[in-house]
Amino acid sequence: MAISEEFLSELRDRTDIEDVLSSYIHFKRRGKNLVGLCPFHSEKTPSFTVYPENGSFYCFGCGAGGDTITFIRRMENLDYVEAVKFLADRAGLRMPEDGFDDTLSKRRQRILSANREAAKFFHTQLLLPENTAALEYFTKDRALSMQTIRHFGLGYAPNSWDALLRHMQNKGYSASELVDANLVRASTKNTGSFYDSFRNRVMIPIIDVRGNVIAFGGRVLDDTKPKYINTSDTLVYKKSKEVFALNFAKNAGERRLILCEGYMDVIALHQADFAFAVAGCGTALTQDQARLLSRYADEVILSYDADGAGQEALRKAIGIFSSIGMKIKVLKLSGGKDPDEIIRKYGRERFQSLLDGAANDIEFRILAQREKYDLDSDDGKVRFLKDAVEILASLDNQIERDVYASRIAGEFSVDKAALMAQLDQARVHLQRRRKREHMDELTKSLMPQKDELNPEMRTHYRAAKAEESLLTLLMNNSDFYQQLSGELSEDLFVTAFHRHVFAQLKKHWETGGTVDPTHLSADFDPQEFGRVTRLFMNRALYLNTLEECRDYIRILREEKEKETKQAQDFSDDDVFLRSFSQLKEKKQ
């Protein structure tokens, strides 16, 4: 059962979509609407549009769309009921006592509750006398204070197959709930038996920006492999979307963040009063994590290990942050392989000096080229200058190009005019390449694409376009359905997706319900609702008349008749001959 339309209407009246979405996206006003960079895909030109008039949004770049509930579902990784509750709490509304299926929401809440209880258990175990070795790993090996240990809720999973399992079952959690949370695993050898996922490891809870314990990282006390094991993806945790310590860093009073590779680097930095340090969950930075960071900072300082893997990860991170328009600086670590080691060896001041000397991404790229060549030789200088010109050509800001060119020309005693001529030539080549890439993308976008939501679109294009138009007209003119109800049925629709959309709309029309984004979002998943929202947005393409609707109904009937005729053209003899031919091919 769905949440009542009365409650959704009140929630909509009390929820300003502009106010909610502005806490995630920077908008510019364009007439009655708002435009900004889409948080769901990488873009440099804003294509994400908010329509305050009807409380909806649509991205013309990736097709994401919906209402405020859909947006919160996607941004906060919540199910429908949880997103409604999120907005209801924000608006000061109390959720209705019943009338909706919150089974999934209850499962998620049980996982969060289990994680919280497990975190308490691990922390308590860390402080027991028999687990001194684990505590000393933090206090002696890592030089962490008890205050830091408590602040991050650090703990220890005892060297036992089922210590956590027994504790959690005594607290009322079932084995299946603990498997859901990835705290225990089912034995593949003994059916019905379970064992702890984490054993003999120091434990680091991962907490989301709302303060929920959503996962754990467990590290061995020695150098055995694997060094770390982490919670697998669950209903409450997707490692590609989460960032460690952002719950603390977002409140540090900075509009910048230090992005590290490891949890212990972050913890060491926080202890040294660099409380704006974070780390990605998982092995590589993702677009989702970068977009999450961009909600809390304008600049990111990349602090990656100096080894080959760290530098490769650094290059990828620069590309990701550049694509979403974030300012970038790069730390050149010296005196240690990572921030944790530098701070333990040389103290806070050394790291602060490295932070003060951090280079932006252009300076870092130029510095990387310097290190490739012997700059005492003429050949090395020429090779370096060619590479530097290619880097500077990527700058769209003319003033920036001029400043860097002046600096390099002065340092290497070359004619700035000659350098600028090379730079202008490189710009021309770059712009031609960008134009070719743009044309390739444009050509690709115009070609028929596989439609995952409506795969029948390619084989029934005329019918599918008529269905889209008919649905747009019906959704934006609520009285049309009543006037055309005798001519409309689900059987009229050729494609399964549009038939499903019509069926959901029909339920609302026939029960006297409202057909608008807020009242429809429960009927579709976020991807489907993006397509439904696009249909809403297409209303300006039509005259919005009954005659138009009847034209599209006529087209659909023609398509249906064509399908029926094609089916009838296969006579009994045809069917027999086809079956005989297929049987013959099999034998061969």
Protein Blocks (a to p, Z undefined) as FASTA:
>chain_A
ZZdfklmmmmmmmpcfklmmmmmbccddehjbccdddfkbccfbdcbdcdfknopacdfk
nopacdfklmmmmmnopafklmmmmmmmmnopacdfbhpacklmmmmmmmmmmmmmmmmm
mmmmmmpmklmmmmmmmmmmnopafklmmmnopacdddbfklmmmmmmmnopafklmmmn
omaccdfklghiacdfbghiacdddddfkopafbdcdddfblbdcfbdcddddfkbcfkl
pcehklmmmmnopabdcddfbfklmmmmmmnopakbccdedjbdcfklmmmmmmmocbdc
ddddfbfklmmmmmmmmmmmmmnopacdddddehiabfklmmmmnojmlmmmmmmmpccf
klmmmmmmmmmpcfkbmklmmmmmmmmmmmmmmpmblklmmmmmmmmmmmnopafklmmm
mmmmmmmmmmmmmmmmmmmmmmmmmpccddfklmmlmmmmmlmmmmmmmmmmmmmmmklm
mmmmmmgcfklpmblklmmmmmmmmmmmmnopacdfklmmmmpcfklmmmmmmmmmmmmm
pgoiaklmmmmmmmmmmmmmmmmmmmmmmcfklmmmmmmmmmmmmmZZ
